[in-house]
Amino acid sequence: MSHQDPAGSTSSSSPIHGSDDPTVPISRALIDALDTDPTRTDTATGHGPASPISTTGAVDVGDLPLSVWATAQTSPTAQRKGRYVPESTAHPAKMLPAVAAHAIRAYTRPGELVFDPMAGSGTTLVEAIDAGRRAVGVEYEPHWVAVARANLELARDRGHDHDAEVVHGDARQLPFLLPERYQGRVALIVTSPPYGPSTHGQVVTSGTGSQDGKVHKYHHRYGSTLDRGNLANVGHHRLLAGFTRILTGCAAVLRPGGHLAITVRPWREHSELIDLPSQIIACGHAAGLAPVERCVALLARVADRELVARGSFFQRDFIRKQREQGLPLHLIAHEDVIVLAKPLAPSGTPVPASPGDGPTAAHDPDAGRRWGS
């Protein structure tokens, strides 16, 4: 899959731009800190446990309007080690913990409520309570409900005793699933649409235990493929219709000015690019949500002069075959993060922001400018 290579901007050592710039290059000092001192630096935000890293001695990197998120400085396995139960690895489309953590720290404050309508193994919920937020999730498949709850228990064992729960059900029925106490109270939703048959899962080869010497995929399907109630098992148009319905329910649980961050990537079918991110934006419009930002969450590590891709076996095999056919594709290096917001009030009705509402669109005069840039 082709992608724009942001390495030139993300590894720049140029001075930090003024606040009027739509994006800010990640400094060499921040990259070095991410690479060499993970105990001091939060890989999602650039913040250390005690004090923020400052590239100029005065500027908090976590407060800069970065549109490129350095969320893969450590591998997915390292990000989950000791923080998620082993059963989590079997989920076919896990969100990077650092991506969820970055969104949570960027768009919420401690004590606020974070929601994931398709919680999967519970990544959003775990990262929320680890960051001192409250969390609630909905998950369709009973197996992943159990895994998500186990991950929350593991987080509580680490001392994070914030309110968090997982509700079993179909996110298309959100108005009937969530208790009344959550309606209109959610500060941030972090989620991702299911990719269905485009997921790669895990692989076994002749060198890793394949009985017949061939390559086999496993853990690459959502539940039973015969379950047509699962959005991962339906066609593209039904997926978009179902996701629009989910976003409409999300709009009801979001507080005015609340944000919704959706990680999503395009894919190719018969060498044709399916622009799912743009289609998800259209779904958000149909649900009454306004796009405010379009960011990049890196799936590759930022090195000194390049991005170090972490492609799966099947991604590398696909790219090799496509290049042999003359199609100059590259390994996936990022996911899009579509950020939508619930309007503060109906059009033409100005409403002052509450002092305790957190970093909503009302407190962010640059949100619309970043989307349009």
VODOKE-511371 format. One record per residue (C-alpha): x, y, z; residue number from 1. Coordinates in nm, 3 decimals, padded with zeros to 5 digits, always signed. Example, Ala and Ser with C-alpha at 12.3 -4.5 7.8 and 13.67 -1.06 7.14 Angstrom:
+---------+---------+---------+-----+
|      px |      py |      pz |   k |
+---------+---------+---------+-----+
| +01.230 | -00.450 | +00.780 |   1 |
| +01.367 | -00.106 | +00.714 |   2 |
+---------+---------+---------+-----+
END
This chain:
+---------+---------+---------+-----+
|      px |      py |      pz |   k |
+---------+---------+---------+-----+
| +00.000 | +00.000 | +00.000 |   1 |
| +00.142 | +00.336 | -00.091 |   2 |
| +00.184 | +00.609 | +00.164 |   3 |
| +00.332 | +00.951 | +00.195 |   4 |
| +00.673 | +00.930 | +00.360 |   5 |
| +00.679 | +01.185 | +00.642 |   6 |
| +01.035 | +01.104 | +00.744 |   7 |
| +01.171 | +01.434 | +00.624 |   8 |
| +00.944 | +01.637 | +00.847 |   9 |
| +00.935 | +01.411 | +01.149 |  10 |
| +01.312 | +01.392 | +01.190 |  11 |
| +01.376 | +01.760 | +01.133 |  12 |
| +01.597 | +01.943 | +01.378 |  13 |
| +01.471 | +02.285 | +01.278 |  14 |
| +01.347 | +02.524 | +01.549 |  15 |
| +00.998 | +02.482 | +01.684 |  16 |
| +00.745 | +02.678 | +01.482 |  17 |
| +00.505 | +02.932 | +01.620 |  18 |
| +00.159 | +02.834 | +01.735 |  19 |
| +00.008 | +02.952 | +01.407 |  20 |
| +00.168 | +02.667 | +01.210 |  21 |
| -00.065 | +02.375 | +01.130 |  22 |
| +00.198 | +02.114 | +01.218 |  23 |
| +00.531 | +02.110 | +01.399 |  24 |
| +00.833 | +01.892 | +01.311 |  25 |
| +00.932 | +01.643 | +01.580 |  26 |
| +01.271 | +01.751 | +01.710 |  27 |
| +01.582 | +01.535 | +01.712 |  28 |
| +01.593 | +01.566 | +02.093 |  29 |
| +01.246 | +01.415 | +02.126 |  30 |
| +01.328 | +01.126 | +01.890 |  31 |
| +01.648 | +01.053 | +02.085 |  32 |
| +01.453 | +01.054 | +02.411 |  33 |
| +01.193 | +00.816 | +02.269 |  34 |
| +01.465 | +00.580 | +02.143 |  35 |
| +01.698 | +00.580 | +02.442 |  36 |
| +01.498 | +00.649 | +02.758 |  37 |
| +01.155 | +00.480 | +02.748 |  38 |
| +01.125 | +00.485 | +03.128 |  39 |
| +01.141 | +00.863 | +03.127 |  40 |
| +00.927 | +00.931 | +02.825 |  41 |
| +00.568 | +00.844 | +02.738 |  42 |
| +00.583 | +00.708 | +02.382 |  43 |
| +00.246 | +00.857 | +02.303 |  44 |
| +00.299 | +01.215 | +02.414 |  45 |
| +00.665 | +01.284 | +02.475 |  46 |
| +00.597 | +01.337 | +02.846 |  47 |
| +00.798 | +01.174 | +03.121 |  48 |
| +00.641 | +01.054 | +03.446 |  49 |
| +00.773 | +01.349 | +03.642 |  50 |
| +00.855 | +01.629 | +03.402 |  51 |
| +00.786 | +01.697 | +03.035 |  52 |
| +01.066 | +01.688 | +02.781 |  53 |
| +01.130 | +02.034 | +02.644 |  54 |
| +01.310 | +02.082 | +02.315 |  55 |
| +01.382 | +02.447 | +02.383 |  56 |
| +01.393 | +02.450 | +02.761 |  57 |
| +01.054 | +02.621 | +02.777 |  58 |
| +00.810 | +02.447 | +02.543 |  59 |
| +00.615 | +02.136 | +02.643 |  60 |
| +00.626 | +01.903 | +02.343 |  61 |
| +00.300 | +01.740 | +02.447 |  62 |
| +00.121 | +02.072 | +02.409 |  63 |
| +00.237 | +02.133 | +02.052 |  64 |
| -00.015 | +02.084 | +01.768 |  65 |
| +00.156 | +01.782 | +01.614 |  66 |
| -00.039 | +01.609 | +01.340 |  67 |
| +00.212 | +01.320 | +01.317 |  68 |
| +00.202 | +01.097 | +01.623 |  69 |
| +00.521 | +00.902 | +01.703 |  70 |
| +00.334 | +00.597 | +01.829 |  71 |
| +00.559 | +00.308 | +01.720 |  72 |
| +00.894 | +00.387 | +01.878 |  73 |
| +00.859 | +00.052 | +02.051 |  74 |
| +00.706 | -00.259 | +01.898 |  75 |
| +00.342 | -00.359 | +01.953 |  76 |
| +00.461 | -00.654 | +02.162 |  77 |
| +00.670 | -00.429 | +02.386 |  78 |
| +00.382 | -00.185 | +02.428 |  79 |
| +00.155 | -00.462 | +02.557 |  80 |
| +00.406 | -00.667 | +02.757 |  81 |
| +00.295 | -00.704 | +03.117 |  82 |
| -00.003 | -00.473 | +03.064 |  83 |
| -00.238 | -00.704 | +02.871 |  84 |
| -00.328 | -01.069 | +02.921 |  85 |
| -00.170 | -01.312 | +02.670 |  86 |
| -00.510 | -01.387 | +02.511 |  87 |
| -00.514 | -01.031 | +02.375 |  88 |
| -00.260 | -01.119 | +02.105 |  89 |
| -00.519 | -01.330 | +01.921 |  90 |
| -00.737 | -01.032 | +01.827 |  91 |
| -00.714 | -00.985 | +01.447 |  92 |
| -00.701 | -00.603 | +01.450 |  93 |
| -00.558 | -00.468 | +01.772 |  94 |
| -00.511 | -00.093 | +01.808 |  95 |
| -00.162 | +00.014 | +01.911 |  96 |
| -00.177 | +00.106 | +02.281 |  97 |
| +00.033 | +00.418 | +02.215 |  98 |
| -00.221 | +00.543 | +01.960 |  99 |
| -00.509 | +00.517 | +02.208 | 100 |
| -00.292 | +00.668 | +02.482 | 101 |
| -00.196 | +00.966 | +02.265 | 102 |
| -00.557 | +01.042 | +02.176 | 103 |
| -00.667 | +01.011 | +02.538 | 104 |
| -00.400 | +01.246 | +02.668 | 105 |
| -00.454 | +01.495 | +02.384 | 106 |
| -00.833 | +01.525 | +02.404 | 107 |
| -00.925 | +01.457 | +02.768 | 108 |
| -00.832 | +01.547 | +03.123 | 109 |
| -00.797 | +01.317 | +03.425 | 110 |
| -01.130 | +01.194 | +03.556 | 111 |
| -01.316 | +01.238 | +03.227 | 112 |
| -01.503 | +00.958 | +03.051 | 113 |
| -01.362 | +00.767 | +02.751 | 114 |
| -01.573 | +00.528 | +02.541 | 115 |
| -01.508 | +00.264 | +02.273 | 116 |
| -01.818 | +00.124 | +02.096 | 117 |
| -01.615 | -00.164 | +01.948 | 118 |
| -01.386 | -00.236 | +02.239 | 119 |
| -01.226 | -00.559 | +02.115 | 120 |
| -00.964 | -00.670 | +02.366 | 121 |
| -01.006 | -00.344 | +02.558 | 122 |
| -00.704 | -00.138 | +02.447 | 123 |
| -00.886 | +00.197 | +02.466 | 124 |
| -01.027 | +00.115 | +02.809 | 125 |
| -00.695 | +00.003 | +02.955 | 126 |
| -00.512 | +00.309 | +02.825 | 127 |
| -00.789 | +00.531 | +02.962 | 128 |
| -00.775 | +00.406 | +03.320 | 129 |
| -00.395 | +00.393 | +03.309 | 130 |
| -00.412 | +00.766 | +03.229 | 131 |
| -00.650 | +00.837 | +03.516 | 132 |
| -00.970 | +00.854 | +03.311 | 133 |
| -01.294 | +00.661 | +03.348 | 134 |
| -01.384 | +00.416 | +03.072 | 135 |
| -01.672 | +00.221 | +02.922 | 136 |
| -01.681 | -00.003 | +02.618 | 137 |
| -01.923 | -00.209 | +02.411 | 138 |
| -01.814 | -00.533 | +02.244 | 139 |
| -02.016 | -00.765 | +02.020 | 140 |
| -01.825 | -01.093 | +02.062 | 141 |
| -01.855 | -01.261 | +02.406 | 142 |
| -01.499 | -01.393 | +02.390 | 143 |
| -01.352 | -01.044 | +02.355 | 144 |
| -01.580 | -00.912 | +02.627 | 145 |
| -01.415 | -01.162 | +02.861 | 146 |
| -01.064 | -01.069 | +02.740 | 147 |
| -01.132 | -00.696 | +02.776 | 148 |
| -01.259 | -00.749 | +03.131 | 149 |
| -00.947 | -00.953 | +03.213 | 150 |
| -00.730 | -00.668 | +03.082 | 151 |
| -00.916 | -00.421 | +03.300 | 152 |
| -00.861 | -00.647 | +03.603 | 153 |
| -00.490 | -00.659 | +03.519 | 154 |
| -00.486 | -00.278 | +03.506 | 155 |
| -00.659 | -00.265 | +03.845 | 156 |
| -00.392 | -00.500 | +03.981 | 157 |
| -00.139 | -00.233 | +03.880 | 158 |
| -00.323 | +00.010 | +04.104 | 159 |
| -00.553 | +00.183 | +03.854 | 160 |
| -00.888 | +00.169 | +04.032 | 161 |
| -01.087 | +00.406 | +03.812 | 162 |
| -01.440 | +00.326 | +03.699 | 163 |
| -01.440 | +00.103 | +03.392 | 164 |
| -01.678 | -00.153 | +03.247 | 165 |
| -01.746 | -00.352 | +02.931 | 166 |
| -02.101 | -00.398 | +02.803 | 167 |
| -02.182 | -00.695 | +02.581 | 168 |
| -02.389 | -00.599 | +02.278 | 169 |
| -02.412 | -00.467 | +01.922 | 170 |
| -02.286 | -00.108 | +01.897 | 171 |
| -02.554 | -00.036 | +01.637 | 172 |
| -02.795 | -00.048 | +01.931 | 173 |
| -02.610 | +00.205 | +02.147 | 174 |
| -02.921 | +00.401 | +02.252 | 175 |
| -03.054 | +00.083 | +02.417 | 176 |
| -02.725 | -00.058 | +02.551 | 177 |
| -02.560 | +00.203 | +02.769 | 178 |
| -02.700 | +00.307 | +03.107 | 179 |
| -02.855 | +00.651 | +03.126 | 180 |
| -02.566 | +00.784 | +03.334 | 181 |
| -02.342 | +00.778 | +03.026 | 182 |
| -02.572 | +00.970 | +02.791 | 183 |
| -02.416 | +01.301 | +02.690 | 184 |
| -02.125 | +01.255 | +02.933 | 185 |
| -01.849 | +01.105 | +02.717 | 186 |
| -01.552 | +01.337 | +02.656 | 187 |
| -01.376 | +01.117 | +02.398 | 188 |
| -01.448 | +00.812 | +02.187 | 189 |
| -01.153 | +00.615 | +02.048 | 190 |
| -01.232 | +00.333 | +01.809 | 191 |
| -01.167 | +00.173 | +01.470 | 192 |
| -01.395 | +00.010 | +01.213 | 193 |
| -01.353 | -00.365 | +01.155 | 194 |
| -01.151 | -00.452 | +00.844 | 195 |
| -01.302 | -00.795 | +00.789 | 196 |
| -01.112 | -01.013 | +00.538 | 197 |
| -00.835 | -00.753 | +00.492 | 198 |
| -00.683 | -00.835 | +00.833 | 199 |
| -00.364 | -01.039 | +00.833 | 200 |
| -00.360 | -01.182 | +01.184 | 201 |
| -00.056 | -01.396 | +01.262 | 202 |
| +00.144 | -01.641 | +01.056 | 203 |
| +00.325 | -01.971 | +01.097 | 204 |
| +00.597 | -02.076 | +00.849 | 205 |
| +00.829 | -02.371 | +00.802 | 206 |
| +01.074 | -02.200 | +01.033 | 207 |
| +00.818 | -02.140 | +01.307 | 208 |
| +00.642 | -02.475 | +01.335 | 209 |
| +00.435 | -02.525 | +01.018 | 210 |
| +00.360 | -02.897 | +00.992 | 211 |
| +00.357 | -02.909 | +00.612 | 212 |
| +00.624 | -02.648 | +00.549 | 213 |
| +00.373 | -02.402 | +00.405 | 214 |
| +00.267 | -02.058 | +00.524 | 215 |
| -00.059 | -02.049 | +00.722 | 216 |
| -00.254 | -01.759 | +00.873 | 217 |
| -00.429 | -01.779 | +01.208 | 218 |
| -00.610 | -01.537 | +01.439 | 219 |
| -00.714 | -01.338 | +01.132 | 220 |
| -01.092 | -01.361 | +01.158 | 221 |
| -01.348 | -01.196 | +01.385 | 222 |
| -01.545 | -01.480 | +01.548 | 223 |
| -01.753 | -01.697 | +01.317 | 224 |
| -01.749 | -01.594 | +00.950 | 225 |
| -02.109 | -01.717 | +00.932 | 226 |
| -02.227 | -01.452 | +01.177 | 227 |
| -02.377 | -01.187 | +00.948 | 228 |
| -02.458 | -00.970 | +01.248 | 229 |
| -02.087 | -00.901 | +01.285 | 230 |
| -01.985 | -00.595 | +01.079 | 231 |
| -01.654 | -00.763 | +01.000 | 232 |
| -01.839 | -01.026 | +00.797 | 233 |
| -02.057 | -00.802 | +00.578 | 234 |
| -01.993 | -00.624 | +00.250 | 235 |
| -01.831 | -00.286 | +00.215 | 236 |
| -02.154 | -00.088 | +00.174 | 237 |
| -02.324 | -00.261 | +00.467 | 238 |
| -02.013 | -00.191 | +00.674 | 239 |
| -02.040 | +00.182 | +00.600 | 240 |
| -02.413 | +00.185 | +00.673 | 241 |
| -02.360 | +00.003 | +01.001 | 242 |
| -02.073 | +00.229 | +01.101 | 243 |
| -02.284 | +00.537 | +01.029 | 244 |
| -02.546 | +00.397 | +01.265 | 245 |
| -02.279 | +00.344 | +01.529 | 246 |
| -02.151 | +00.700 | +01.486 | 247 |
| -02.505 | +00.831 | +01.524 | 248 |
| -02.528 | +00.651 | +01.858 | 249 |
| -02.185 | +00.787 | +01.952 | 250 |
| -02.306 | +01.141 | +01.887 | 251 |
| -02.579 | +01.086 | +02.146 | 252 |
| -02.338 | +00.976 | +02.421 | 253 |
| -02.078 | +01.246 | +02.348 | 254 |
| -02.102 | +01.565 | +02.546 | 255 |
| -02.125 | +01.889 | +02.343 | 256 |
| -01.779 | +01.961 | +02.207 | 257 |
| -01.662 | +01.604 | +02.275 | 258 |
| -01.427 | +01.435 | +02.032 | 259 |
| -01.426 | +01.105 | +01.843 | 260 |
| -01.091 | +00.968 | +01.718 | 261 |
| -01.112 | +00.692 | +01.457 | 262 |
| -00.803 | +00.504 | +01.344 | 263 |
| -00.848 | +00.384 | +00.988 | 264 |
| -00.644 | +00.301 | +00.681 | 265 |
| -00.715 | +00.242 | +00.313 | 266 |
| -00.656 | -00.097 | +00.152 | 267 |
| -00.621 | -00.236 | -00.197 | 268 |
| -00.846 | -00.476 | -00.383 | 269 |
| -00.707 | -00.595 | -00.716 | 270 |
| -00.456 | -00.309 | -00.706 | 271 |
| -00.735 | -00.052 | -00.661 | 272 |
| -00.714 | +00.171 | -00.354 | 273 |
| -01.022 | +00.172 | -00.130 | 274 |
| -01.019 | +00.512 | +00.043 | 275 |
| -01.186 | +00.406 | +00.366 | 276 |
| -01.069 | +00.714 | +00.564 | 277 |
| -01.260 | +00.953 | +00.335 | 278 |
| -01.564 | +00.726 | +00.348 | 279 |
| -01.552 | +00.727 | +00.730 | 280 |
| -01.546 | +01.108 | +00.725 | 281 |
| -01.863 | +01.097 | +00.514 | 282 |
| -02.019 | +00.860 | +00.769 | 283 |
| -01.936 | +01.111 | +01.042 | 284 |
| -02.102 | +01.391 | +00.846 | 285 |
| -02.415 | +01.177 | +00.808 | 286 |
| -02.416 | +01.119 | +01.185 | 287 |
| -02.408 | +01.493 | +01.256 | 288 |
| -02.042 | +01.509 | +01.359 | 289 |
| -01.793 | +01.767 | +01.233 | 290 |
| -01.439 | +01.678 | +01.116 | 291 |
| -01.181 | +01.884 | +01.302 | 292 |
| -00.847 | +01.710 | +01.241 | 293 |
| -00.687 | +01.446 | +01.022 | 294 |
| -00.369 | +01.316 | +01.179 | 295 |
| -00.113 | +01.043 | +01.113 | 296 |
| -00.035 | +00.776 | +01.372 | 297 |
| +00.295 | +00.617 | +01.279 | 298 |
| +00.319 | +00.240 | +01.261 | 299 |
| +00.691 | +00.273 | +01.186 | 300 |
| +00.970 | +00.378 | +01.419 | 301 |
| +01.122 | +00.721 | +01.361 | 302 |
| +01.497 | +00.669 | +01.320 | 303 |
| +01.765 | +00.929 | +01.251 | 304 |
| +01.703 | +00.967 | +00.878 | 305 |
| +01.423 | +00.727 | +00.796 | 306 |
| +01.113 | +00.544 | +00.909 | 307 |
| +01.171 | +00.182 | +01.009 | 308 |
| +00.858 | -00.004 | +00.898 | 309 |
| +00.715 | -00.286 | +01.105 | 310 |
| +00.536 | -00.468 | +00.823 | 311 |
| +00.380 | -00.809 | +00.876 | 312 |
| +00.481 | -01.117 | +00.677 | 313 |
| +00.179 | -01.079 | +00.449 | 314 |
| +00.236 | -00.708 | +00.395 | 315 |
| +00.594 | -00.769 | +00.291 | 316 |
| +00.495 | -01.059 | +00.068 | 317 |
| +00.220 | -00.850 | -00.095 | 318 |
| +00.455 | -00.557 | -00.158 | 319 |
| +00.718 | -00.786 | -00.309 | 320 |
| +00.468 | -00.942 | -00.550 | 321 |
| +00.323 | -00.604 | -00.649 | 322 |
| +00.668 | -00.463 | -00.722 | 323 |
| +00.745 | -00.765 | -00.936 | 324 |
| +00.436 | -00.670 | -01.137 | 325 |
| +00.562 | -00.314 | -01.177 | 326 |
| +00.341 | -00.145 | -00.914 | 327 |
| +00.571 | +00.065 | -00.690 | 328 |
| +00.400 | +00.017 | -00.354 | 329 |
| +00.554 | +00.066 | -00.011 | 330 |
| +00.506 | -00.091 | +00.329 | 331 |
| +00.240 | +00.066 | +00.547 | 332 |
| +00.400 | +00.325 | +00.775 | 333 |
| +00.096 | +00.492 | +00.929 | 334 |
| -00.273 | +00.492 | +01.000 | 335 |
| -00.499 | +00.790 | +00.950 | 336 |
| -00.663 | +00.927 | +01.263 | 337 |
| -00.988 | +01.100 | +01.177 | 338 |
| -01.094 | +01.332 | +01.458 | 339 |
| -01.459 | +01.436 | +01.466 | 340 |
| -01.639 | +01.656 | +01.717 | 341 |
| -01.993 | +01.695 | +01.839 | 342 |
| -02.115 | +02.053 | +01.780 | 343 |
| -02.143 | +02.262 | +02.093 | 344 |
| -02.497 | +02.365 | +01.999 | 345 |
| -02.730 | +02.371 | +01.698 | 346 |
| -02.613 | +02.603 | +01.423 | 347 |
| -02.659 | +02.967 | +01.517 | 348 |
| -02.696 | +02.900 | +01.892 | 349 |
| -02.380 | +03.014 | +02.074 | 350 |
| -02.323 | +02.839 | +02.406 | 351 |
| -02.038 | +02.937 | +02.642 | 352 |
| -01.802 | +02.658 | +02.739 | 353 |
| -01.810 | +02.518 | +03.089 | 354 |
| -01.483 | +02.579 | +03.277 | 355 |
| -01.452 | +02.210 | +03.360 | 356 |
| -01.529 | +02.070 | +03.019 | 357 |
| -01.170 | +01.997 | +02.921 | 358 |
| -00.995 | +02.058 | +02.587 | 359 |
| -01.302 | +02.055 | +02.366 | 360 |
| -01.350 | +02.239 | +02.039 | 361 |
| -01.466 | +02.541 | +02.238 | 362 |
| -01.121 | +02.567 | +02.397 | 363 |
| -00.933 | +02.495 | +02.076 | 364 |
| -00.962 | +02.785 | +01.832 | 365 |
| -00.713 | +02.614 | +01.598 | 366 |
| -00.918 | +02.295 | +01.548 | 367 |
| -01.097 | +02.410 | +01.234 | 368 |
| -00.782 | +02.564 | +01.092 | 369 |
| -00.588 | +02.237 | +01.136 | 370 |
| -00.857 | +02.045 | +00.951 | 371 |
| -00.857 | +02.290 | +00.663 | 372 |
| -00.478 | +02.309 | +00.632 | 373 |
+---------+---------+---------+-----+
END
